[in-house]
Amino acid sequence: MSTHRHRHRTSVFTRLKRRWWVVPIVLVTVAAVAVAGVQFLGVGWFTSTVTALSGGCSERENLVIAADPSIAPGLTTVAKAFDEEKNNCTTTEIRSQDSADTAALFASGVGGDLDAWVPDSIAWLDRAASVATSLGRDAPDFEVGDFIASTPVVLATPASRASDFTSAPLAWATLLSGTVGTLLPDPESSAASLASLAQIKTVSSATDPRQFAGAMIELGKTIPQSTRAAFDTAGAATTPTVVVTTEQEVASYNESSPATPLIALYPADGTVALTYPFVGVADGTQETAPTATSGASAAGEVGTSNASRKLLAALAAAARSATEVFAAEGFRDADGGGALKIAGVLETPTAAKPSADAAVQIEILRAWSVLTLRSRLLVVIDVSGSMLDPANNGLRRIDVFQLAAGEALSKFSGEAELGVWVFSQNRVGTQDWEDLSPIAPLSDPAHVQQINGIVASLPDRAYGATGLFDTILAAVTRVKEEYDPAKVNSVLLITDGRNEDDNGIDLPTLLSNLKAIEDPTKPVPVILIGFGPDTDVDVMTQIAKSTGGAAYSAAVPEDLGKVLVDALSQRACRPNC
């Protein structure tokens, strides 16, 4: 298969030769003269016609370029003008395709017939390489050319609510603290969101990783399906709310004459820019997807010829210089300069640094993926009599737990599912546990109200000894029975003591039974959080490790929120954290 599929025409010269061979032999001499004249006239007419119709090109080079949807319209305009230039002899197709989708195709080795790619961030190239490696494939071979346009990351809010942000400067530290409602489109598909997380990390504590992890948990509670969906949500919000996006997306949105126009807010502590690289696709980077007639093409069969590379370089240069075309679409030039005359954004450019190193962004994305995994959690709370003992701050242990529980519950998104048991000893006959609320979505206000009512009633439920082992086995069994493979299924048990039920199973029996019901396809890790001086951390650790979970010790009950952040952030590394 050739590198490009050109359209070759059978010449008039050839067709006429085939027709004149049927002339009777007696007219050979006359026919020869006639043929020569017709051939001469025919070739001359055909050549001039083709030249007139194709700008001096007897053949045209087909170029196929994938472009992020944000820049595809402007690039289409540039490509059309480039194709019409005399002697370029190109037919360029611009395919509007999300950068995340294109990166995934290259990572899987099925890039199709693409000659070039214009993503909204160079970080996508490293993302494609990282995913390819994880799939056991060679990293795609890209040829990175010039940047052709840029746009800074901004925070957008409805123009009608702009006054909400005039009293205090809006900065990345504001997003870290969670003091302003923030909508973050999924960093898995949004380069602006991922770049903003990297910025938030730069202002977080260098010594306490929980601060940044906690911010990501909060931002991940509600993940808009798209930036446009986030704009709509912000427009309907009753409290000050911003959307992490780009200046170009704000400009483009406002140009569509929306009912609720937006205004771009520029972080007081500076921002970063997304720069759009023109990326050539090297030979061997892609395979052609199999078809019913052709089957799968071998790696390297589709590629970019030397002639195409020269044309692509020329097209990239044309795109880089087409600043007015891209400015009309809301872009700054490749170096971040140029004026914009579009409502909702600054006319003069704001200073913007390059976005964080791709390796840093990939590390953050991995952490985000773990922290935002949707949970299906059975929370099991110790309500033994010792929970009524005084804590070191004058309150009872159960009182302090109640205060911490509200903060802990707030860390889960509405997409999480949560149920509540309490335990002590002989709560229901000889059964040590009591099922107070089924595992159900926190998006249900009635379910959340029920859980809050249970937490409020905990002091009245406290009595008896601690029936720990029987309760753990029953909880793991219940979660396995109602297992949801689309979520992280687990048991979170909070206790201030050790097992005191002499009539129940002992530790070896518990560990043996947990081993017996172990199913790699249905993992249910047990996360144990102990607080107070009476917990047996060694026993808790043995139980946790047997299920692929973890044990944590909170020095005081107020640490419960911090420990929960650890429990969520370490889901990917257990049991070897």
C-alpha positions as CSV (number, residue, x, y, z in Angstrom):
1,M,0.0,0.0,0.0
2,S,1.3,3.4,-0.8
3,T,1.7,6.1,1.8
4,H,-1.0,8.2,0.3
5,R,-3.9,7.3,-2.0
6,H,-3.7,9.6,-5.0
7,R,-6.3,9.8,-7.7
8,H,-4.6,8.8,-11.0
9,R,-6.5,9.6,-14.2
10,T,-6.3,7.6,-17.5
11,S,-5.1,10.1,-20.0
12,V,-7.1,11.1,-23.2
13,F,-4.0,10.1,-25.1
14,T,-4.3,6.5,-23.9
15,R,-8.1,6.3,-24.5
16,L,-7.8,7.7,-28.0
17,K,-5.1,5.2,-28.9
18,R,-7.4,2.3,-27.9
19,R,-10.2,3.6,-30.1
20,W,-8.2,4.3,-33.3
21,W,-6.7,0.8,-33.5
22,V,-10.1,-0.4,-35.0
23,V,-9.7,1.7,-38.2
24,P,-9.7,-0.5,-41.3
25,I,-6.3,-1.3,-42.7
26,V,-7.0,0.5,-46.0
27,L,-7.1,3.8,-44.1
28,V,-4.0,3.3,-42.1
29,T,-2.0,6.1,-43.6
30,V,-4.9,8.6,-43.4
31,A,-5.8,7.4,-39.9
32,A,-2.2,7.8,-38.7
33,V,-2.2,11.4,-39.7
34,A,-5.6,11.9,-38.2
35,V,-4.6,10.1,-35.0
36,A,-1.5,12.3,-34.6
37,G,-3.5,15.4,-35.0
38,V,-6.3,14.3,-32.7
39,Q,-3.8,13.1,-30.1
40,F,-1.9,16.4,-30.2
41,L,-5.1,18.4,-30.0
42,G,-6.6,16.1,-27.4
43,V,-3.6,16.1,-25.1
44,G,-3.3,19.9,-25.4
45,W,-6.9,20.4,-24.6
46,F,-6.9,18.0,-21.6
47,T,-3.8,19.4,-20.1
48,S,-5.0,22.9,-20.3
49,T,-8.3,22.0,-18.8
50,V,-6.8,20.1,-15.9
51,T,-4.4,22.9,-15.3
52,A,-7.3,25.4,-15.2
53,L,-9.4,23.3,-12.9
54,S,-6.6,22.3,-10.4
55,G,-4.4,25.4,-10.3
56,G,-1.6,23.8,-12.3
57,C,-1.8,20.4,-10.5
58,S,-2.2,17.2,-12.4
59,E,-2.3,15.4,-9.1
60,R,-3.2,16.6,-5.6
61,E,-1.7,15.4,-2.3
62,N,-4.3,14.3,0.2
63,L,-3.6,15.5,3.8
64,V,-5.6,14.3,6.8
65,I,-5.3,16.2,10.1
66,A,-7.0,15.6,13.4
67,A,-7.6,18.8,15.3
68,D,-9.1,19.5,18.7
69,P,-12.6,20.8,18.3
70,S,-11.7,24.1,19.8
71,I,-9.2,24.9,16.9
72,A,-10.7,22.8,14.1
73,P,-12.9,25.6,12.6
74,G,-10.0,28.1,12.4
75,L,-7.6,25.4,11.1
76,T,-10.2,24.5,8.4
77,T,-10.2,28.1,7.2
78,V,-6.4,28.1,7.1
79,A,-6.3,24.7,5.3
80,K,-8.8,25.8,2.7
81,A,-6.7,28.9,1.8
82,F,-3.6,26.7,1.7
83,D,-5.2,24.2,-0.7
84,E,-6.1,27.1,-3.0
85,E,-2.6,28.5,-3.1
86,K,-1.0,28.0,-6.5
87,N,1.5,25.0,-6.7
88,N,0.6,23.6,-3.2
89,C,-1.5,20.9,-5.0
90,T,-3.1,19.7,-1.7
91,T,-6.5,18.6,-0.6
92,T,-6.6,18.9,3.2
93,E,-9.2,17.3,5.4
94,I,-9.5,18.7,9.0
95,R,-11.1,16.2,11.3
96,S,-12.6,17.7,14.5
97,Q,-11.7,15.2,17.2
98,D,-11.3,15.5,20.9
99,S,-7.7,15.4,21.9
100,A,-8.4,12.6,24.5
101,D,-9.9,10.4,21.8
102,T,-7.1,10.9,19.4
103,A,-4.5,10.2,22.1
104,A,-6.3,7.0,22.9
105,L,-6.3,5.9,19.2
106,F,-2.6,6.5,18.9
107,A,-2.0,4.7,22.2
108,S,-3.8,1.6,20.9
109,G,-2.0,1.8,17.6
110,V,-5.1,2.5,15.5
111,G,-4.5,6.1,14.3
112,G,-6.0,5.4,10.9
113,D,-4.9,7.6,7.9
114,L,-3.8,10.7,9.9
115,D,-0.9,12.7,8.6
116,A,-0.8,15.2,11.5
117,W,-2.5,16.1,14.7
118,V,-3.2,19.4,16.5
119,P,-4.1,18.7,20.1
120,D,-4.9,21.5,22.6
121,S,-1.8,20.6,24.7
122,I,1.6,18.9,24.1
123,A,0.9,16.9,27.3
124,W,-1.4,14.7,25.2
125,L,1.6,13.2,23.4
126,D,3.1,12.0,26.7
127,R,-0.4,10.8,27.7
128,A,-0.5,8.7,24.5
129,A,2.9,7.3,25.2
130,S,2.1,6.5,28.8
131,V,-1.1,4.6,27.9
132,A,0.7,2.8,25.0
133,T,3.3,1.6,27.4
134,S,0.7,0.4,29.9
135,L,-0.9,-1.6,27.0
136,G,2.4,-3.2,26.2
137,R,2.8,-1.3,22.9
138,D,5.6,0.9,21.6
139,A,5.1,4.6,22.3
140,P,3.8,6.5,19.2
141,D,6.5,8.2,17.2
142,F,5.5,11.9,16.7
143,E,7.3,14.7,15.0
144,V,6.6,17.9,17.0
145,G,6.6,21.0,14.9
146,D,5.8,24.6,15.8
147,F,3.0,25.8,18.1
148,I,0.3,27.5,16.1
149,A,-1.9,29.2,18.8
150,S,-2.4,29.4,22.5
151,T,-5.0,30.3,25.2
152,P,-4.6,30.9,28.9
153,V,-6.4,28.9,31.5
154,V,-9.0,31.0,33.3
155,L,-11.9,30.8,35.7
156,A,-15.3,31.6,34.1
157,T,-18.4,32.8,35.8
158,P,-21.7,34.3,34.6
159,A,-21.2,37.9,33.8
160,S,-24.2,38.7,36.0
161,R,-22.3,37.3,39.0
162,A,-19.0,39.0,38.4
163,S,-19.5,41.3,41.4
164,D,-19.3,38.3,43.6
165,F,-15.6,38.2,43.1
166,T,-14.7,41.9,43.5
167,S,-14.1,41.9,47.2
168,A,-11.2,39.5,47.3
169,P,-8.7,38.4,44.6
170,L,-9.5,35.0,43.1
171,A,-6.4,32.8,43.1
172,W,-5.4,29.2,42.8
173,A,-5.2,29.1,46.6
174,T,-8.9,29.9,46.6
175,L,-9.6,26.7,44.7
176,L,-7.3,24.8,47.1
177,S,-9.2,26.0,50.1
178,G,-12.6,25.2,48.6
179,T,-14.1,28.6,49.6
180,V,-15.6,29.1,46.2
181,G,-17.8,26.7,44.3
182,T,-15.6,25.2,41.5
183,L,-16.7,23.1,38.6
184,L,-13.8,21.1,37.1
185,P,-14.5,19.3,33.8
186,D,-13.0,15.8,33.9
187,P,-9.1,16.1,33.7
188,E,-9.2,12.8,31.9
189,S,-10.4,14.7,28.8
190,S,-9.8,18.4,29.6
191,A,-6.3,19.7,29.3
192,A,-7.3,22.9,31.0
193,S,-8.6,21.0,34.1
194,L,-5.4,19.0,34.3
195,A,-3.2,22.1,34.0
196,S,-5.2,23.8,36.7
197,L,-4.8,20.9,39.1
198,A,-1.0,21.2,38.5
199,Q,-1.3,24.9,39.4
200,I,-3.3,24.1,42.6
201,K,-0.6,21.7,43.6
202,T,2.0,24.4,43.4
203,V,0.2,26.4,46.1
204,S,-0.5,23.4,48.3
205,S,1.5,22.3,51.3
206,A,4.8,20.6,50.4
207,T,4.9,18.7,53.7
208,D,1.3,17.6,54.0
209,P,0.1,15.8,50.8
210,R,-3.4,15.5,52.4
211,Q,-4.1,19.1,51.6
212,F,-3.9,18.6,47.8
213,A,-5.5,15.2,48.0
214,G,-8.4,16.7,50.0
215,A,-8.8,19.5,47.4
216,M,-9.0,16.9,44.6
217,I,-11.6,14.9,46.5
218,E,-13.7,18.0,46.9
219,L,-13.3,19.0,43.3
220,G,-14.2,15.5,42.2
221,K,-17.5,15.3,44.0
222,T,-19.2,16.7,41.0
223,I,-17.6,16.2,37.6
224,P,-19.4,17.9,34.7
225,Q,-19.7,15.8,31.6
226,S,-18.3,18.7,29.5
227,T,-17.2,22.3,29.7
228,R,-20.5,23.5,28.1
229,A,-22.4,21.5,30.7
230,A,-20.3,23.2,33.4
231,F,-21.2,26.6,32.0
232,D,-24.9,25.7,32.2
233,T,-24.5,24.6,35.8
234,A,-22.7,27.7,36.7
235,G,-25.4,29.8,35.1
236,A,-28.0,28.2,37.3
237,A,-26.0,28.3,40.5
238,T,-27.3,30.3,43.4
239,T,-23.9,30.8,45.1
240,P,-20.7,32.1,43.6
241,T,-19.4,29.5,41.2
242,V,-16.5,29.3,38.7
243,V,-15.7,26.9,35.9
244,V,-12.1,26.0,35.1
245,T,-11.7,26.5,31.4
246,T,-9.8,28.5,28.8
247,E,-10.1,32.1,27.6
248,Q,-10.9,30.7,24.1
249,E,-13.8,28.6,25.4
250,V,-15.3,31.7,27.1
251,A,-14.9,33.7,23.9
252,S,-16.4,31.0,21.8
253,Y,-19.3,30.5,24.2
254,N,-20.1,34.2,24.2
255,E,-19.9,34.4,20.4
256,S,-22.8,31.9,20.3
257,S,-25.1,34.6,21.9
258,P,-26.0,32.5,25.0
259,A,-28.8,33.5,27.4
260,T,-26.2,33.8,30.2
261,P,-22.9,35.2,28.9
262,L,-19.7,34.5,30.8
263,I,-16.8,36.6,31.9
264,A,-13.2,35.3,32.3
265,L,-11.6,35.8,35.7
266,Y,-7.8,35.7,35.6
267,P,-6.2,34.2,38.7
268,A,-4.4,36.9,40.8
269,D,-1.4,34.6,41.3
270,G,-0.9,34.1,37.6
271,T,-2.0,31.4,35.2
272,V,-0.7,28.9,32.6
273,A,-1.3,28.6,28.8
274,L,-2.4,25.8,26.6
275,T,-0.3,25.8,23.5
276,Y,-1.4,23.9,20.3
277,P,1.4,22.0,18.6
278,F,1.4,21.0,15.0
279,V,2.4,17.3,15.3
280,G,3.4,15.2,12.4
281,V,2.6,11.5,12.5
282,A,5.7,9.4,11.7
283,D,5.8,6.1,9.8
284,G,4.9,3.2,12.1
285,T,3.0,5.3,14.5
286,Q,-0.4,4.0,13.4
287,E,-2.2,1.1,12.0
288,T,-5.3,1.1,9.8
289,A,-8.3,-0.2,11.6
290,P,-9.4,-3.5,10.1
291,T,-12.3,-3.5,7.6
292,A,-14.5,-6.3,6.2
293,T,-12.6,-6.3,2.9
294,S,-9.1,-5.3,3.7
295,G,-8.4,-6.8,7.1
296,A,-5.9,-5.3,9.5
297,S,-2.9,-3.4,8.1
298,A,0.5,-4.0,9.5
299,A,2.2,-1.4,11.7
300,G,4.0,1.1,9.6
301,E,2.0,0.4,6.5
302,V,0.3,3.8,6.8
303,G,2.7,6.7,7.3
304,T,3.7,10.1,6.0
305,S,5.8,10.5,2.9
306,N,8.7,13.0,2.6
307,A,6.6,15.0,0.2
308,S,3.8,15.2,2.7
309,R,6.1,16.2,5.4
310,K,7.2,19.2,3.4
311,L,3.6,20.2,2.7
312,L,2.7,19.7,6.3
313,A,5.6,21.9,7.4
314,A,4.4,24.6,5.0
315,L,0.8,24.2,6.3
316,A,2.0,24.5,9.9
317,A,3.9,27.7,9.0
318,A,0.8,29.1,7.3
319,A,-1.3,28.2,10.4
320,R,1.2,29.9,12.8
321,S,1.1,33.1,10.8
322,A,-2.7,33.1,10.5
323,T,-3.1,35.0,13.7
324,E,-6.1,37.0,12.6
325,V,-8.0,33.8,11.7
326,F,-7.4,32.3,15.1
327,A,-8.0,35.6,17.0
328,A,-11.5,35.6,15.5
329,E,-12.0,32.2,17.2
330,G,-10.7,33.6,20.6
331,F,-7.1,32.4,20.4
332,R,-3.9,34.3,21.2
333,D,-0.9,33.7,19.0
334,A,1.6,30.9,19.5
335,D,3.6,33.1,21.9
336,G,0.6,34.3,23.9
337,G,0.3,37.7,22.3
338,G,-2.3,39.4,20.1
339,A,-5.4,41.4,20.9
340,L,-8.9,40.0,21.2
341,K,-12.1,42.0,20.6
342,I,-14.6,39.5,22.0
343,A,-17.0,40.1,24.9
344,G,-16.1,38.5,28.2
345,V,-12.3,38.3,27.9
346,L,-9.5,40.9,28.2
347,E,-8.5,42.6,25.0
348,T,-4.8,42.6,25.8
349,P,-3.1,39.4,26.6
350,T,-2.4,38.3,30.2
351,A,1.0,36.8,31.1
352,A,0.8,33.0,31.2
353,K,3.5,30.5,31.9
354,P,3.9,27.2,30.1
355,S,1.8,24.4,31.8
356,A,3.5,22.0,34.1
357,D,5.8,19.3,32.8
358,A,3.8,16.4,31.3
359,A,5.2,13.9,33.8
360,V,3.9,16.0,36.7
361,Q,0.5,16.1,35.0
362,I,0.4,12.4,34.4
363,E,1.2,11.8,38.1
364,I,-1.6,14.1,39.1
365,L,-4.0,12.4,36.8
366,R,-3.2,9.0,38.3
367,A,-3.9,10.4,41.8
368,W,-7.1,12.0,40.5
369,S,-8.3,8.7,39.0
370,V,-7.9,7.0,42.4
371,L,-9.4,9.7,44.5
372,T,-12.5,10.1,42.3
373,L,-13.3,6.4,42.1
374,R,-16.9,6.1,42.9
375,S,-17.4,4.2,46.2
376,R,-19.9,1.7,47.5
377,L,-19.2,1.7,51.1
378,L,-20.7,0.1,54.2
379,V,-19.7,2.2,57.3
380,V,-19.7,0.3,60.5
381,I,-19.6,2.4,63.7
382,D,-18.6,1.3,67.2
383,V,-21.3,2.2,69.7
384,S,-20.0,0.2,72.6
385,G,-20.2,1.7,76.1
386,S,-16.6,3.0,76.0
387,M,-17.7,5.5,73.3
388,L,-19.4,7.4,76.1
389,D,-16.0,7.8,77.9
390,P,-14.5,11.3,78.0
391,A,-12.1,12.4,75.2
392,N,-9.1,14.6,75.9
393,N,-11.0,17.7,75.0
394,G,-13.8,17.5,77.6
395,L,-16.3,15.9,75.2
396,R,-17.3,12.3,75.0
397,R,-15.7,10.1,72.3
398,I,-19.1,9.7,70.7
399,D,-19.6,13.4,70.6
400,V,-16.3,14.1,69.0
401,F,-17.0,11.3,66.5
402,Q,-20.3,13.0,65.6
403,L,-18.5,16.2,64.8
404,A,-15.9,14.5,62.7
405,A,-18.5,12.3,60.9
406,G,-20.1,15.4,59.2
407,E,-16.8,16.4,57.7
408,A,-16.0,12.8,56.7
409,L,-19.4,12.4,55.0
410,S,-18.9,15.6,53.1
411,K,-15.9,14.1,51.3
412,F,-18.1,11.8,49.3
413,S,-19.8,12.8,46.0
414,G,-23.5,12.2,45.3
415,E,-22.4,9.4,43.0
416,A,-21.1,7.4,46.0
417,E,-23.2,4.8,47.7
418,L,-23.2,4.5,51.5
419,G,-24.9,2.4,54.2
420,V,-24.6,2.4,58.0
421,W,-24.3,-0.3,60.6
422,V,-23.6,0.1,64.3
423,F,-22.1,-2.6,66.5
424,S,-21.4,-3.4,70.1
425,Q,-22.5,-6.7,71.6
426,N,-25.9,-8.5,71.5
427,R,-27.6,-5.7,69.7
428,V,-30.2,-7.9,67.9
429,G,-30.5,-10.9,70.1
430,T,-27.1,-12.4,70.2
431,Q,-26.1,-10.6,67.0
432,D,-23.5,-7.9,67.5
433,W,-24.4,-5.6,64.6
434,E,-27.5,-3.6,63.6
435,D,-28.3,-2.6,60.1
436,L,-29.6,1.0,60.3
437,S,-29.4,2.1,56.7
438,P,-29.0,0.2,53.4
439,I,-26.2,1.0,51.0
440,A,-27.8,3.6,48.7
441,P,-26.7,6.7,46.6
442,L,-25.9,9.9,48.5
443,S,-27.6,11.7,45.6
444,D,-30.8,10.8,47.3
445,P,-31.6,13.6,49.8
446,A,-33.9,11.3,51.9
447,H,-31.0,8.8,52.3
448,V,-28.6,11.6,53.4
449,Q,-31.2,12.8,55.8
450,Q,-31.5,9.3,57.2
451,I,-27.8,9.0,57.7
452,N,-27.6,12.3,59.4
453,G,-30.3,11.2,61.7
454,I,-28.4,8.1,62.6
455,V,-25.3,10.0,63.4
456,A,-27.3,12.4,65.6
457,S,-28.8,9.4,67.5
458,L,-25.5,7.6,68.2
459,P,-25.1,8.7,71.9
460,D,-28.5,7.1,72.6
461,R,-27.5,3.9,71.0
462,A,-24.2,3.4,72.9
463,Y,-24.0,0.4,75.3
464,G,-22.3,-2.9,75.9
465,A,-18.9,-4.4,74.9
466,T,-17.2,-4.5,71.5
467,G,-18.2,-7.3,69.3
468,L,-15.6,-6.7,66.6
469,F,-14.8,-10.0,64.8
470,D,-18.3,-11.2,64.1
471,T,-19.3,-7.8,62.9
472,I,-16.4,-7.6,60.4
473,L,-17.2,-11.0,58.9
474,A,-20.9,-10.2,58.5
475,A,-20.1,-6.8,56.9
476,V,-17.7,-8.2,54.3
477,T,-20.2,-11.0,53.5
478,R,-23.0,-8.4,53.0
479,V,-21.0,-6.2,50.7
480,K,-20.0,-9.2,48.6
481,E,-23.6,-10.3,48.3
482,E,-24.6,-7.0,46.8
483,Y,-21.4,-6.3,44.9
484,D,-21.3,-3.6,42.2
485,P,-18.5,-4.2,39.8
486,A,-18.7,-0.6,38.6
487,K,-17.7,0.8,42.0
488,V,-15.1,0.4,44.7
489,N,-16.8,-1.9,47.2
490,S,-15.4,-1.7,50.7
491,V,-16.1,-1.7,54.4
492,L,-15.1,1.2,56.6
493,L,-15.1,0.3,60.3
494,I,-14.5,2.9,63.1
495,T,-13.8,1.7,66.6
496,D,-12.3,2.9,69.9
497,G,-11.5,-0.6,71.3
498,R,-10.7,-4.2,70.7
499,N,-12.8,-7.3,70.4
500,E,-14.5,-8.1,73.8
501,D,-17.1,-10.7,72.7
502,D,-16.0,-14.0,74.2
503,N,-19.0,-15.8,72.7
504,G,-18.1,-14.9,69.2
505,I,-15.4,-16.1,66.8
506,D,-11.7,-15.4,67.6
507,L,-9.1,-13.8,65.4
508,P,-7.7,-17.0,63.7
509,T,-11.3,-18.0,62.9
510,L,-12.1,-14.6,61.4
511,L,-9.0,-14.6,59.3
512,S,-9.7,-18.1,58.1
513,N,-13.3,-17.3,57.2
514,L,-12.2,-14.1,55.4
515,K,-9.8,-16.2,53.4
516,A,-12.5,-18.7,52.5
517,I,-14.8,-16.1,51.0
518,E,-12.1,-14.3,49.2
519,D,-12.9,-13.7,45.5
520,P,-10.4,-11.8,43.3
521,T,-13.2,-10.7,41.0
522,K,-15.1,-9.2,44.0
523,P,-12.6,-7.6,46.3
524,V,-14.0,-6.0,49.4
525,P,-11.1,-4.4,51.4
526,V,-11.8,-3.6,55.0
527,I,-10.5,-0.1,56.2
528,L,-10.2,0.1,59.9
529,I,-9.9,3.4,61.7
530,G,-9.1,3.2,65.4
531,F,-9.0,6.1,67.8
532,G,-8.3,6.3,71.5
533,P,-5.9,4.4,73.7
534,D,-7.8,1.1,73.8
535,T,-7.4,0.1,70.1
536,D,-5.3,-2.9,69.1
537,V,-3.5,-1.7,66.0
538,D,-1.7,-5.0,65.4
539,V,-4.9,-6.9,65.2
540,M,-6.5,-4.3,63.1
541,T,-3.6,-4.5,60.7
542,Q,-3.8,-8.3,60.4
543,I,-7.5,-8.0,59.5
544,A,-7.0,-5.2,57.0
545,K,-4.2,-6.9,55.2
546,S,-6.1,-10.2,54.9
547,T,-8.7,-8.3,52.8
548,G,-6.4,-6.0,50.9
549,G,-7.4,-3.1,53.1
550,A,-5.6,-0.9,55.6
551,A,-5.6,0.1,59.2
552,Y,-5.2,3.6,60.4
553,S,-4.9,5.1,63.9
554,A,-6.3,8.5,64.7
555,A,-4.6,9.9,67.7
556,V,-7.7,11.9,68.5
557,P,-11.2,11.5,67.0
558,E,-10.8,14.9,65.3
559,D,-8.3,13.2,63.0
560,L,-11.0,11.1,61.4
561,G,-11.3,13.4,58.4
562,K,-7.5,13.4,57.8
563,V,-7.4,9.6,58.1
564,L,-10.3,9.3,55.6
565,V,-8.3,11.3,53.1
566,D,-5.5,8.8,53.5
567,A,-7.8,5.9,53.1
568,L,-9.2,7.2,49.9
569,S,-5.9,8.4,48.4
570,Q,-4.1,5.0,49.1
571,R,-6.7,2.8,47.4
572,A,-4.3,2.2,44.5
573,C,-1.3,1.2,46.5
574,R,-2.8,-1.0,49.2
575,P,-1.7,-3.3,50.8
576,N,1.8,-2.0,50.1
577,C,1.4,1.7,50.9
